[in-house]
Amino acid sequence: MMARVLAVFLSSLVAGCGGDVMTSPESVRLEPSKAAHLRGPQTVALTNAYKTEFKREITAGRNTTRVVDFKELTENEIIVLRRALEDRGIKVSPAANKSIDLRVHPVVSIDILIGDVAATARLTLDAQFGDGTRTSVVGVATSGFGAERAFPAAMMSALHQLLVDRAFVDYINR
């Protein structure tokens, strides 16, 4: 048992040394109740503001860096949001009258704590609505398993904030 704990700890240390931040929409799922206040049925278009790859290097403390692909991160946010909306009876279609253009903003930070294992990730999610209004929400999360776990948790935090954001709710429920 001790060998297994040590192996997990050492692999976490190695994972904390740098590289790309990989995210997957499969690692983030919003509870259906989080969107219960949104009016359905209706249709909305969700688009990614990044049209091409947009990778940036983020300093993660003590000369450690991570590469974040903001287009991919935004696309993953869209997939998770689409699932939550569709669970509520809100269909996502590019031909919808309502549209929301999403972008995970390059103002992202990763704070590496406790020997490169624990990490706090912060990200900003911008939403531009089809009527010209916009909003921005911040997702923050800490994980004892490094940036690779903190980022998906920050994604979920940002989506939770978006689902209760007054501008977002007003636009969807119109």
Contacts in CASP RR format, 6 or more apart in sequence:
PFRMAT RR
TARGET T0000
AUTHOR 0000-0000-0000
METHOD contacts of the structure
MODEL  1
MMARVLAVFLSSLVAGCGGDVMTSPESVRLEPSKAAHLRGPQTVALTNAY
KTEFKREITAGRNTTRVVDFKELTENEIIVLRRALEDRGIKVSPAANKSI
DLRVHPVVSIDILIGDVAATARLTLDAQFGDGTRTSVVGVATSGFGAERA
FPAAMMSALHQLLVDRAFVDYINR
9 117 0 8 1.000
12 117 0 8 1.000
12 144 0 8 1.000
12 145 0 8 1.000
12 146 0 8 1.000
13 115 0 8 1.000
13 116 0 8 1.000
13 117 0 8 1.000
15 146 0 8 1.000
15 148 0 8 1.000
16 60 0 8 1.000
16 64 0 8 1.000
16 112 0 8 1.000
16 116 0 8 1.000
16 117 0 8 1.000
16 119 0 8 1.000
16 146 0 8 1.000
16 147 0 8 1.000
16 148 0 8 1.000
17 64 0 8 1.000
17 116 0 8 1.000
18 60 0 8 1.000
18 64 0 8 1.000
18 65 0 8 1.000
18 66 0 8 1.000
19 65 0 8 1.000
19 66 0 8 1.000
19 67 0 8 1.000
20 66 0 8 1.000
20 67 0 8 1.000
20 68 0 8 1.000
20 69 0 8 1.000
21 58 0 8 1.000
21 66 0 8 1.000
21 67 0 8 1.000
21 68 0 8 1.000
21 69 0 8 1.000
21 73 0 8 1.000
21 110 0 8 1.000
21 147 0 8 1.000
21 148 0 8 1.000
21 151 0 8 1.000
22 148 0 8 1.000
23 72 0 8 1.000
23 73 0 8 1.000
23 76 0 8 1.000
23 151 0 8 1.000
23 152 0 8 1.000
23 155 0 8 1.000
24 76 0 8 1.000
24 152 0 8 1.000
25 76 0 8 1.000
25 79 0 8 1.000
25 80 0 8 1.000
25 83 0 8 1.000
27 152 0 8 1.000
28 76 0 8 1.000
28 80 0 8 1.000
28 152 0 8 1.000
28 155 0 8 1.000
28 156 0 8 1.000
28 159 0 8 1.000
29 80 0 8 1.000
29 83 0 8 1.000
30 80 0 8 1.000
30 81 0 8 1.000
30 83 0 8 1.000
30 84 0 8 1.000
30 156 0 8 1.000
30 159 0 8 1.000
30 160 0 8 1.000
30 163 0 8 1.000
32 84 0 8 1.000
32 87 0 8 1.000
32 88 0 8 1.000
34 84 0 8 1.000
34 160 0 8 1.000
34 163 0 8 1.000
35 84 0 8 1.000
35 85 0 8 1.000
35 87 0 8 1.000
35 88 0 8 1.000
35 90 0 8 1.000
35 163 0 8 1.000
36 88 0 8 1.000
37 169 0 8 1.000
37 173 0 8 1.000
38 85 0 8 1.000
38 88 0 8 1.000
38 90 0 8 1.000
38 163 0 8 1.000
38 169 0 8 1.000
38 172 0 8 1.000
38 173 0 8 1.000
39 90 0 8 1.000
39 172 0 8 1.000
39 173 0 8 1.000
40 88 0 8 1.000
40 89 0 8 1.000
40 90 0 8 1.000
41 89 0 8 1.000
41 90 0 8 1.000
41 91 0 8 1.000
42 89 0 8 1.000
42 90 0 8 1.000
42 91 0 8 1.000
42 98 0 8 1.000
42 172 0 8 1.000
43 90 0 8 1.000
43 91 0 8 1.000
43 92 0 8 1.000
43 93 0 8 1.000
43 95 0 8 1.000
43 96 0 8 1.000
43 97 0 8 1.000
43 98 0 8 1.000
44 85 0 8 1.000
44 90 0 8 1.000
44 91 0 8 1.000
44 92 0 8 1.000
44 93 0 8 1.000
44 96 0 8 1.000
44 98 0 8 1.000
44 99 0 8 1.000
44 100 0 8 1.000
44 172 0 8 1.000
45 92 0 8 1.000
45 93 0 8 1.000
45 94 0 8 1.000
45 95 0 8 1.000
45 96 0 8 1.000
45 98 0 8 1.000
45 99 0 8 1.000
45 100 0 8 1.000
46 78 0 8 1.000
46 81 0 8 1.000
46 82 0 8 1.000
46 85 0 8 1.000
46 92 0 8 1.000
46 99 0 8 1.000
46 100 0 8 1.000
46 102 0 8 1.000
47 78 0 8 1.000
47 94 0 8 1.000
47 99 0 8 1.000
47 100 0 8 1.000
47 101 0 8 1.000
47 102 0 8 1.000
48 71 0 8 1.000
48 74 0 8 1.000
48 75 0 8 1.000
48 78 0 8 1.000
48 101 0 8 1.000
48 102 0 8 1.000
48 103 0 8 1.000
49 74 0 8 1.000
49 101 0 8 1.000
49 102 0 8 1.000
49 103 0 8 1.000
49 126 0 8 1.000
49 128 0 8 1.000
50 70 0 8 1.000
50 71 0 8 1.000
50 74 0 8 1.000
50 103 0 8 1.000
52 71 0 8 1.000
53 69 0 8 1.000
53 71 0 8 1.000
53 72 0 8 1.000
54 69 0 8 1.000
54 70 0 8 1.000
54 71 0 8 1.000
54 106 0 8 1.000
55 67 0 8 1.000
55 68 0 8 1.000
55 69 0 8 1.000
55 70 0 8 1.000
56 67 0 8 1.000
56 68 0 8 1.000
56 70 0 8 1.000
56 106 0 8 1.000
56 108 0 8 1.000
57 65 0 8 1.000
57 66 0 8 1.000
57 67 0 8 1.000
57 68 0 8 1.000
58 65 0 8 1.000
58 66 0 8 1.000
58 67 0 8 1.000
58 68 0 8 1.000
58 108 0 8 1.000
58 109 0 8 1.000
58 110 0 8 1.000
59 65 0 8 1.000
59 110 0 8 1.000
60 66 0 8 1.000
60 110 0 8 1.000
60 111 0 8 1.000
60 112 0 8 1.000
60 119 0 8 1.000
60 147 0 8 1.000
61 110 0 8 1.000
61 111 0 8 1.000
61 112 0 8 1.000
62 112 0 8 1.000
62 116 0 8 1.000
64 112 0 8 1.000
64 116 0 8 1.000
66 110 0 8 1.000
66 147 0 8 1.000
68 108 0 8 1.000
68 151 0 8 1.000
70 103 0 8 1.000
70 104 0 8 1.000
70 105 0 8 1.000
70 106 0 8 1.000
73 104 0 8 1.000
73 123 0 8 1.000
73 151 0 8 1.000
73 155 0 8 1.000
74 102 0 8 1.000
74 103 0 8 1.000
74 104 0 8 1.000
76 155 0 8 1.000
77 102 0 8 1.000
77 104 0 8 1.000
77 125 0 8 1.000
77 155 0 8 1.000
77 158 0 8 1.000
77 159 0 8 1.000
78 102 0 8 1.000
80 155 0 8 1.000
80 156 0 8 1.000
80 159 0 8 1.000
81 102 0 8 1.000
81 159 0 8 1.000
81 162 0 8 1.000
82 92 0 8 1.000
84 159 0 8 1.000
84 163 0 8 1.000
85 91 0 8 1.000
85 92 0 8 1.000
86 92 0 8 1.000
90 172 0 8 1.000
98 129 0 8 1.000
98 130 0 8 1.000
98 171 0 8 1.000
98 172 0 8 1.000
98 174 0 8 1.000
99 129 0 8 1.000
99 130 0 8 1.000
100 127 0 8 1.000
100 128 0 8 1.000
100 129 0 8 1.000
100 130 0 8 1.000
100 168 0 8 1.000
100 171 0 8 1.000
101 127 0 8 1.000
101 128 0 8 1.000
101 130 0 8 1.000
102 125 0 8 1.000
102 126 0 8 1.000
102 127 0 8 1.000
102 128 0 8 1.000
103 125 0 8 1.000
103 126 0 8 1.000
103 128 0 8 1.000
104 123 0 8 1.000
104 124 0 8 1.000
104 125 0 8 1.000
104 126 0 8 1.000
104 158 0 8 1.000
105 123 0 8 1.000
105 124 0 8 1.000
105 125 0 8 1.000
105 126 0 8 1.000
105 136 0 8 1.000
107 123 0 8 1.000
107 124 0 8 1.000
108 121 0 8 1.000
108 122 0 8 1.000
108 123 0 8 1.000
108 124 0 8 1.000
109 120 0 8 1.000
109 121 0 8 1.000
109 122 0 8 1.000
110 119 0 8 1.000
110 120 0 8 1.000
110 121 0 8 1.000
110 122 0 8 1.000
110 147 0 8 1.000
110 150 0 8 1.000
110 151 0 8 1.000
111 119 0 8 1.000
111 120 0 8 1.000
112 118 0 8 1.000
112 119 0 8 1.000
112 146 0 8 1.000
112 147 0 8 1.000
113 119 0 8 1.000
113 120 0 8 1.000
113 142 0 8 1.000
114 144 0 8 1.000
116 146 0 8 1.000
117 144 0 8 1.000
117 145 0 8 1.000
117 146 0 8 1.000
118 142 0 8 1.000
118 143 0 8 1.000
118 144 0 8 1.000
118 145 0 8 1.000
118 146 0 8 1.000
119 142 0 8 1.000
119 143 0 8 1.000
119 144 0 8 1.000
119 146 0 8 1.000
119 147 0 8 1.000
119 149 0 8 1.000
119 150 0 8 1.000
120 140 0 8 1.000
120 141 0 8 1.000
120 142 0 8 1.000
120 143 0 8 1.000
120 150 0 8 1.000
121 140 0 8 1.000
121 141 0 8 1.000
121 142 0 8 1.000
121 143 0 8 1.000
121 147 0 8 1.000
121 150 0 8 1.000
121 151 0 8 1.000
121 153 0 8 1.000
121 154 0 8 1.000
122 138 0 8 1.000
122 139 0 8 1.000
122 140 0 8 1.000
122 154 0 8 1.000
123 138 0 8 1.000
123 139 0 8 1.000
123 151 0 8 1.000
123 154 0 8 1.000
123 155 0 8 1.000
123 158 0 8 1.000
124 136 0 8 1.000
124 137 0 8 1.000
124 138 0 8 1.000
124 139 0 8 1.000
124 158 0 8 1.000
125 136 0 8 1.000
125 137 0 8 1.000
125 138 0 8 1.000
125 139 0 8 1.000
125 158 0 8 1.000
125 159 0 8 1.000
125 161 0 8 1.000
125 162 0 8 1.000
126 134 0 8 1.000
126 135 0 8 1.000
126 136 0 8 1.000
127 134 0 8 1.000
127 135 0 8 1.000
127 136 0 8 1.000
127 137 0 8 1.000
127 162 0 8 1.000
127 165 0 8 1.000
127 167 0 8 1.000
127 168 0 8 1.000
128 134 0 8 1.000
129 135 0 8 1.000
129 167 0 8 1.000
129 168 0 8 1.000
129 171 0 8 1.000
130 171 0 8 1.000
131 171 0 8 1.000
133 167 0 8 1.000
133 171 0 8 1.000
134 167 0 8 1.000
135 162 0 8 1.000
135 165 0 8 1.000
135 166 0 8 1.000
135 167 0 8 1.000
135 168 0 8 1.000
137 158 0 8 1.000
137 161 0 8 1.000
137 162 0 8 1.000
137 165 0 8 1.000
138 158 0 8 1.000
138 161 0 8 1.000
139 154 0 8 1.000
139 155 0 8 1.000
139 157 0 8 1.000
139 158 0 8 1.000
139 161 0 8 1.000
140 154 0 8 1.000
140 157 0 8 1.000
141 150 0 8 1.000
141 151 0 8 1.000
141 153 0 8 1.000
141 154 0 8 1.000
141 156 0 8 1.000
141 157 0 8 1.000
142 150 0 8 1.000
142 153 0 8 1.000
143 149 0 8 1.000
143 150 0 8 1.000
143 153 0 8 1.000
144 150 0 8 1.000
162 168 0 8 1.000
163 169 0 8 1.000
END
